[in-house]
Amino acid sequence: MSDQGTSTAHSVHALFSHGRLTAIPRKPARREQLLAHLAETLFERSCDYTEREVNDALRTVHDDCAALRRYLVVAGLLTRTKDGGSYRRGR
């Protein structure tokens, strides 16, 4: 792993306490790091997820699963079908 990758991993882990996210970062760059980490650790690339499954996964780290889900979709890290019934890991 590169020094930058290691630095990013350490900075993301600093957002957690006892496995829970302490706050959703306000700064876009920091939030993007967090979202990339969540997408990589909580969702498999080849799987489809219901909204409930996405919410349940996100609740393991933070109670505001709706905000995290919305941020992940806007960032393109999760894609959603037009009817909102299915999610898949994006880029």
N, C-alpha and C positions, 0 to 999 in steps of 0.2 A: 504494500500500500504506500502511496506517495505521502510526503510530509503534509501536503495540502489535504489529502483524503483523511489522514490521521487527525489533523487539526479540525476538520469539519466534523468528524465523528465525536471528538472530545467536546466541541462546542454544542453539538446537538444533545449529547448526554448531560450536559450542564443544565438543560431545560427540564430535566426529570428529577424527581425525588421519590425514592422507594418505588420506582417503576411507573410513576404517574407524572404526567405533564403538569408542571406547576402553573404555566400560563401559555396562551397562544401568543407568540411574538407579534408585535405591532409592525416592526420593521420588515418590509417585504423580502429582503435578501435572507434574513434570519428565518422568516416564516417559510420561505422556499426550501431552505436546508431541512427544516423540520418535516415539511410535507414530503420531500423526497425520501427521507428516512422512514416515515410512516408507510408510504407506498411500498417501499422495498421490504419492510419487516412484517407488515400486516397482510399484504395481498400478493397472491401468486399471479404471474403473467397469464397463464393459460386458463384461468378460472373465471366463471361468471358468478356474480354475487347479487343477491337480492338487497334491497335497501336495508332490510332488517339485519342481514349478515354484515353489511358495511357498518351500520350503526353499532352493532354488538362488538365488532372488532375495534372500532374507534373508542367505544366506552371503556375498553380495557386500559386506555391511557388518559382519557379526559371525559368529563361529563357532557361537554358541549359537542356532541357528535355531529349535530347538524351544521355547525360552523366549520368544523374540520372537513366534513364531507363536501360542503360547498367549496371551500378553498381547494381541495384536491381536484374537484371537477373543473373549476376555473383555471387551475394551473395545468390542466391536461394530464394529470397523474392518474386520474380515474376518468373513464368515459362512461356516459350514461345513455341508455337508449332513449328515444324521443318520448316514450310513454313513462319513463322513469322507473321501469320495473326491473331493470338489470344494469349492473355496473361491471366494469372490467378495468384492470390496470392498464393505463395508457403508456405514454413514452417512458 
